[in-house]
Amino acid sequence: MRCVRGRRRRGRASRARHGAPRCAARRHPTPRPPTPHHAAPGITAAPAEDNLRYFAVTIEGPAQSPYEGGLYKLELFLPEDYPMAAPKV
């Protein structure tokens, strides 16, 4: 396996936990653009323009339930230490 700088690293010092090479842990996956087929049906979330930690969320009531036809709006806030701290609704 080739590392980021193109050198092959050997030995215990070059391995992260569970035997994976450290250089593999530094790579960032290519982010996927949000697309409709990844979204849950009836739920939308959009970040605020001035603060990307605030989201406006809408949830449509599920069909064949007492909530059918309802549109429920909430605000979601991601704290600075997210994901170690839970989001606030």
C-alpha positions as CSV (number, residue, x, y, z in Angstrom):
1,M,0.0,0.0,0.0
2,R,1.3,3.5,-0.9
3,C,1.1,6.3,1.6
4,V,0.3,10.0,1.0
5,R,3.9,10.9,0.3
6,G,4.4,7.9,-2.0
7,R,6.6,6.0,0.5
8,R,5.8,2.6,1.8
9,R,5.9,2.6,5.6
10,R,6.9,-0.5,7.6
11,G,6.9,-1.6,11.2
12,R,4.8,-1.1,14.2
13,A,5.4,2.7,14.4
14,S,3.7,3.2,11.0
15,R,0.5,1.3,11.9
16,A,-2.5,2.9,13.5
17,R,-4.9,0.9,15.7
18,H,-6.1,-2.5,14.4
19,G,-3.2,-2.7,11.9
20,A,-4.4,-0.1,9.5
21,P,-1.7,2.1,8.0
22,R,-1.7,5.6,9.5
23,C,-1.5,7.2,6.1
24,A,-4.9,5.7,5.2
25,A,-6.5,7.4,8.2
26,R,-5.3,10.8,7.0
27,R,-7.1,10.6,3.6
28,H,-10.4,12.4,3.4
29,P,-13.3,10.8,1.4
30,T,-14.7,12.7,-1.4
31,P,-17.9,14.4,-0.1
32,R,-21.1,13.4,-1.9
33,P,-23.3,16.3,-3.0
34,P,-26.8,16.1,-1.4
35,T,-29.2,14.4,-3.8
36,P,-32.9,13.6,-3.4
37,H,-32.3,9.8,-3.4
38,H,-30.2,10.1,-0.2
39,A,-32.8,12.1,1.7
40,A,-35.6,10.6,3.8
41,P,-39.0,11.2,2.2
42,G,-41.0,13.9,3.9
43,I,-38.1,15.4,5.8
44,T,-36.1,18.4,4.7
45,A,-33.2,20.2,6.5
46,A,-31.5,23.4,5.3
47,P,-28.7,25.3,7.1
48,A,-29.1,28.9,8.0
49,E,-27.3,31.3,5.7
50,D,-25.4,33.1,8.6
51,N,-24.6,30.0,10.8
52,L,-24.1,26.6,9.4
53,R,-24.7,24.9,12.8
54,Y,-28.4,26.0,12.7
55,F,-30.8,24.0,10.5
56,A,-34.4,24.6,9.7
57,V,-36.1,21.2,9.6
58,T,-39.6,20.3,8.3
59,I,-41.3,17.0,8.7
60,E,-44.4,16.0,6.9
61,G,-46.9,13.8,8.8
62,P,-46.9,10.2,7.7
63,A,-49.7,8.9,5.5
64,Q,-52.5,6.9,7.2
65,S,-51.7,8.3,10.7
66,P,-53.3,11.0,12.9
67,Y,-50.5,13.3,11.7
68,E,-51.3,13.0,8.0
69,G,-51.4,16.3,6.3
70,G,-49.5,18.0,9.1
71,L,-46.3,20.0,8.5
72,Y,-44.0,20.1,11.5
73,K,-41.2,22.7,11.7
74,L,-38.3,22.6,14.1
75,E,-34.9,24.2,14.6
76,L,-31.8,22.0,15.0
77,F,-28.6,23.3,16.5
78,L,-25.3,21.5,16.4
79,P,-23.1,22.4,19.4
80,E,-19.4,23.2,18.9
81,D,-18.3,19.8,20.2
82,Y,-20.6,17.9,17.9
83,P,-20.5,14.8,17.5
84,M,-19.4,14.3,21.1
85,A,-22.4,16.3,22.2
86,A,-25.9,15.6,21.0
87,P,-27.7,18.1,18.7
88,K,-30.4,20.3,20.3
89,V,-33.9,20.5,18.9
